[in-house]
Amino acid sequence: MAVIDGKKGAAKEEVELKEVAEEKKEIMEEVKKKDVAESPRPKKEKVKENGELKTSAEQPELKEKEAEVPLHRVKVSPLARRVAEDLNVDISKVEGSGIGGTIHRKDVEAFAQQKVADETFEKEVEMAEKVSTIKAQKSMRQSIAAAMSQSNREIPHYYLETEIDMKASLEWLEEQNKKRPVNERLLPPVLLIKAVANSLTEIPELNGFWTDEAMHIEEGIHVGFAISLRQGGLVIPAILNADLKSLEEIRTEFVDMVMRAREGHLRSRELSSATITITSLGERGAEKVYGVIYPPQVALVGFGKITERPCAVDGLIGIRPVLSTVLAGDHRATDGHTGSRFLEILNENLQHPDEL
Amino acid sequence: MNTTDIDTIIKKHLHRVAPEADLETLEPNEDLGRALDIDSMDFYNMMVAISEELKVDIPEEEYGKLRSLNRINQFLTESINK
């Protein structure tokens, strides 16, 4: 349990640091907006010159136009010009406080000061973001290390492997997706999550936790799905009660979960309630995965890459899309016989995707 | 909309799923998955975003072929000008 707590802590810390960074960003944007809103004096005069009335909403656009005004049209005191050169200030960006918008020395100095303050602030925001990422990565690595070491130390794994013919499933998905817009497509992982959940209703021995030297079967089937992160590491959010949800419900949750996982916005409940884990390699890379069980869970289903392979079908050789499936089981909680039945049922379920 | 505009849009969405990747050094015919370590979910999310922005339907059976900048660009150009 200590592992899960550690993970929660890391996630929380990450969230807090992110919030700090985001807050700073917001303040900065506010400040910028305020700048635009509070410096309309020269602009108003411009508006009058053009004889046009502009709403305040158009002001940012106005500001851009103003920046394009050639230098010779802006009145600048000679001293201001010299100071601007010394301070490396682009004088066309400075707003004058004098009559008719004339730029004086104090305007240039104020602008330079503001610029330095803005830059420092921006740097601080950047630093806060960097530190939060590094910290989160480090603590994530540590919680993975702790969980996996504990697993290897304490769980006597057994592995069972089977090859599932995915022709029926993939054809069914294709058929379904023809009727769906791009953003509502059913993806193979959705089918796999649902098939695993349904299989567990028949083999509940694999769904739950090994704690206090005994197996505790969980009633709710919460399927964790390992999602690797670009910056390294992985998270395993769970689809709660996946056996009771429709494919459509799982699809919506799954897509949302992956997005939030990548952005680091998962809820701690999602990260700590899985009763079994799926790891799926997707379409690239290795064909099989022999997973390490996430304690105190007692099983992990590893799906490889779907590959076309020659298979014996009805006494003939056919080319079939095959999915290598490896079940890792905790031998303290179950035996190979239970695991084998689970794989059989899982295979059967994926042959009838319309019934999922 | 010409191919350069479309390239810009593709790269914008690539940047969203792979923010740290250097898109300048990306070869137009390189496999995006391998070059940028994009998985199928990233790829799917990118396709959804592109199809929404350009109002182009990208059939699922095309996904397998749309593996490089050039291929995606070609497909989108043809779809838009249809």
Interface residues (C-beta under 8 A of the other chain):
Chain A: E174 N177 K178 P181 V182 N183 R185 L187 P189 S228 R230 Q231 V255 V258 M259 G282 E283 R284
Chain B: A18 P19 E20 G33 R34 D37 D39 S40 M41 Y44 N45 M47 V48 S51 E52 D57 I58 P59 E60 E61
